[in-house]
Amino acid sequence: MTMTRDVDTLDELRDAVPAPVALPGERVYDRATPWNVAVPVRPAAVVFATSAADVATVMRFAAARGLRVAVQATGHGATAVGDDTVLILTKGLSGCVIDVVERTARVGAGATWQQVIDAAASQGLAPPCGSAPGVGVVGYLTGGGIGPLVRTVGLSSDHVRAVELVTGGGEVLRVTPDEHPELFWGVRGGKSLLGVVTSIEFDLLLIDEFYGGAMYFDGVDAAAVLHAWRSWSAALPETVNTSIAIQQLPPLPGVPAPLAGRMTVAVRYVAVGQAANRGARVDAEAAERLLAPIRAAATPILDSVGVHPHAAIGMVHADPVDPMPVGEDHALLADLPAEAVDAILAAAGPGSGSPQTIVELRLIGGALARDPRHRSAFCHRNAAYSLSTIGVLAPPVAEAVSPHAAALVSALGSWCTGGQMPNFAQSRAPERLSRSYDQDTLHRLLALAARHDPAGVLA
Ligand SMILES: Cc1cc2nc3c(=O)[nH]c(=O)nc-3n(C[C@H](O)[C@H](O)[C@H](O)COP(=O)(O)OP(=O)(O)OC[C@H]3O[C@@H](n4cnc5c(N)ncnc54)[C@H](O)[C@@H]3O)c2cc1C
C-alpha cells in the first residue's frame, strides 16, 4: 500500500496534529522551499510545528502509517525530501531567551544565529555562531559547527548545555550531560539521526568586539596572496582566525562593485583578546601587526579590517544571504604544502575557467583540536584546514559545478584526510555518513538511532 499519496492519511494528519499542516498544491506549502532552492523538497505534507508535542505527534503518526519524517529550519543545509516523508518546519519555534547571569541562551529550533547575535550583543555577549548569521542555530549546532572564532573558542557544539529532543519514537526528552548522556553525546554532531531538537541551551561568550574583517585582492594576485597566506597562517596564535576564498561573485545588488563580475581573493581575519572569553579586550595594534605579511603580499582592492562589534561578525565572510541554487562540496585537509596551493590555483585560480562562485579554505585547529569537557559524536578534530566549494547551479556553469568540485578535491587527494564535517555538503547517502564519522562513532550513533527510533521514521 502506498501511504505517500493517500489523501485520507494526510487528512488524518491534519486531525491528529494541532499545528498547521500544508499539502502539495496549497499556497503555504511553498514556505518549505529551502534556502538552497536547487534541492528538491517535495514532502507529502509540511507541518508547521509550534511545540515539542506537535513534533512527537508527527513521529507517532508517521510510525503508524509507514511514513518518514524530516526536519528543516532555513534550508541552508537542505537535503532532498520526497513524497514518502512529512517535513517538520521549525520556523515557528523561534524563541530566544538570554540569561545574563548564567551567560546562556535558550533558543527554539527555528531561531537563526542573527536573532541570538542581536539579543546577546545588547548584553555584551556573543553566541558561538557560524560565519553566516542567516543559518539556523540548531541545524548548525547538531553538526558541530566551526565558526569564525573556531580556533579561539573551539567547536561550537562544545558550548551546548542542554537540548530538548523529540526522538523518532515520539518521546520528548531533556538531554544534558546527566540526563540521557548517550543522546547528549550523539545529538552534538549527529544532526537529526537521533531525533528532532525543539530547543537548545548553550553558553554565551564574553566577547563584544573583534579586530578583523576581510581584505580583498584582485584575482591576478591570487598566487602571491594564497602562497603568502599559507606560510603566514601556519604560525598564527589561537587568538587569530583566518580563511581565504577565491571568489567569482555575480554583479548582483549587494555585491560591492570592486568584487562583482571578476575573480577576487578574500582573506578573512578575526582576532580577539587573549583569554577572550574572560572579557579580555583585543589588542588592535598587535592584531594589525600580525596582518602585515598579508598586506605586503599585494595591494587590496577593498579592505574592511578594523575594530568591529561582535554583532557585525557576518561581515567577515560576507556569505550570500538570499536563497539561491547552490552545489557544494567539502573536504578536510591534514596539511597545506605549497604544492597543494598550486593545485588549488590550477583548478580555481586565474585562467582555470573555474565555474565555482567560492572556493574557500579555513584554517582550523587551535582550540578545536582539544578534547572537550563532554565528548560528542563530532569527529575530525585533528584536521588542519577545511575546504568548501560553492557554485551557483544556473546556466552557463550549472552542469560544470559538481564535476569541477570533485576534480579539485581529487587533485588535493594526498593532503585530504578523507573525512567531512556533517555540516558541509550535506547528504543522506551512506557514503557521506561514513566520511562524517569514524567507524566506532557511526556504529554507536546507528545503535542509538535504532533504540530511540525503532520504526526508522527519521529520514
Ligand atoms: C552560506 C552558508 C554558510 C555556512 N557557514 C557555516 C559555518 O561557518 N560553519 C559551519 O559549521 N557550518 C556552516 N554552514 C553549514 C550549516 O551549518 C549547515 O548547512 C546547517 O545544517 C544549516 O542549518 P539550517 O537549520 O540553517 O538548515 P536546514 O537545511 O534547515 O537544516 C539542515 C539539517 O540540519 C539538521 N537539523 C535542522 N534542524 C534540526 C532540528 N530541529 N533537529 C535536528 N536536526 C536538525 C537536519 O539534519 C537538517 O537536514 C554554512 C552553510 C551555508 C549555506
The ligand as a Gaussian input file, in Angstrom:
#p B3LYP/6-31G(d) Opt

LIG

0 1
 C       26.178000      30.348000       3.473000
 C       26.470000      29.243000       4.451000
 C       27.409000      29.439000       5.457000
 C       27.692000      28.423000       6.380000
 N       28.636000      28.636000       7.346000
 C       28.935000      27.642000       8.216000
 C       29.947000      27.806000       9.203000
 O       30.549000      28.868000       9.329000
 N       30.240000      26.759000      10.000000
 C       29.558000      25.572000       9.932000
 O       29.858000      24.655000      10.708000
 N       28.589000      25.395000       9.020000
 C       28.281000      26.380000       8.147000
 N       27.335000      26.195000       7.201000
 C       26.636000      24.898000       7.148000
 C       25.408000      24.943000       8.060000
 O       25.816000      24.935000       9.411000
 C       24.557000      23.709000       7.784000
 O       24.109000      23.745000       6.457000
 C       23.373000      23.614000       8.742000
 O       22.823000      22.331000       8.647000
 C       22.303000      24.617000       8.396000
 O       21.259000      24.517000       9.315000
 P       19.846000      25.151000       8.943000
 O       18.897000      24.808000      10.018000
 O       20.045000      26.583000       8.607000
 O       19.500000      24.379000       7.603000
 P       18.379000      23.294000       7.295000
 O       18.577000      22.977000       5.843000
 O       17.044000      23.788000       7.712000
 O       18.768000      22.027000       8.151000
 C       19.854000      21.228000       7.716000
 C       19.910000      19.955000       8.516000
 O       20.183000      20.254000       9.886000
 C       19.516000      19.304000      10.719000
 N       18.504000      19.997000      11.516000
 C       17.894000      21.177000      11.266000
 N       17.011000      21.440000      12.228000
 C       17.043000      20.403000      13.095000
 C       16.335000      20.076000      14.291000
 N       15.414000      20.893000      14.790000
 N       16.647000      18.937000      14.936000
 C       17.614000      18.091000      14.459000
 N       18.299000      18.340000      13.315000
 C       18.012000      19.487000      12.657000
 C       18.803000      18.317000       9.799000
 O       19.690000      17.229000       9.557000
 C       18.619000      19.143000       8.543000
 O       18.527000      18.337000       7.365000
 C       27.029000      27.190000       6.268000
 C       26.096000      26.970000       5.247000
 C       25.812000      27.995000       4.352000
 C       24.810000      27.738000       3.253000

